[in-house]
Amino acid sequence: MKLIKIILTVCLLCLVLPAFSQQTLLNVVQPTEIDQQYDTKKGANRPQYSWGQVCFGTFLVLDETDSKQSFINYFALNSNRKYKINGAFSHGFGWGFHYLSYNLSRDGLEKMGSYYWEKGKLNNIGLNVNYFLRLNFDPKRGNTIGYYLDILPYTQYNFYQRAEFQQKRITEKNRKGDFPDRYAVGGEVRLGKEFFSIYIRYKYLSYNPKSGRYADLDLAKWSVGINFNIEN
């Protein structure tokens, strides 16, 4: 009988002691997925955010003197950084390297003194820098990019320029210091959702400190394209 009482006492202690050792979790609220989206320490809606960007585009020919186009004749790799102002507005800057190519029209070939060539192309490799102001259409979107509109002025410097001319199987390549668009300034508007956007860009002014017959060549001023953002 005494042994049975000892066994029952031990069993009772085994049941009661763990109950006292447990903490009550009824008042602890577990974070939901929505709460995590509004965490400003992580994600695209935090006070500072950086991302990469791949751009593809083509020029719009609006005048006969403009260069002809061939999709795709603009490619860029950019790095961007955004600073949050509030839920609706943010601003930042971007920089990167680009490649752009102008297929010359007959008028362009004649201005370059290349009457006997059938085709002509002006290739550029350069550096581009921009500053942007962003408007988000959904201030309470959580920690996502959402829908947005970017307005940005930009400048670019083409440090490598080369012209290519073709006549049947003959190709000639020239590098000269007086090609147009050595420096350029313009504006751009971007409309995007999350990590995809479309843009339209206007080249307001181009300049080359070296004067020459090539520097006056008319090149397309308008271009359109798409951007793919690479999340940080």
Buried (B, 14 or more C-beta within 10 A) or exposed (E): EEEEEEEEEEEEEEEEEEEEEEEEEEEEEEEEEEEEBEEEEEBBBEEEBEBBBBBBBBBBBEEEBBBBBEEBBBBBEBBBEBEBEEEBEBBBBBEBBBBBBBBBBBBBBEBBEBEEBEBBBBBBBBEBBBEBBBEBEEEEBBBBBBBBBBBBBBBBEBEEBBBBBEEEEEEEEBEBEBBBBBBBEBBBBBEBEEBEBBBBBEBEEBEBEEEEEBBEBBBBBBBEBBBEBEEE
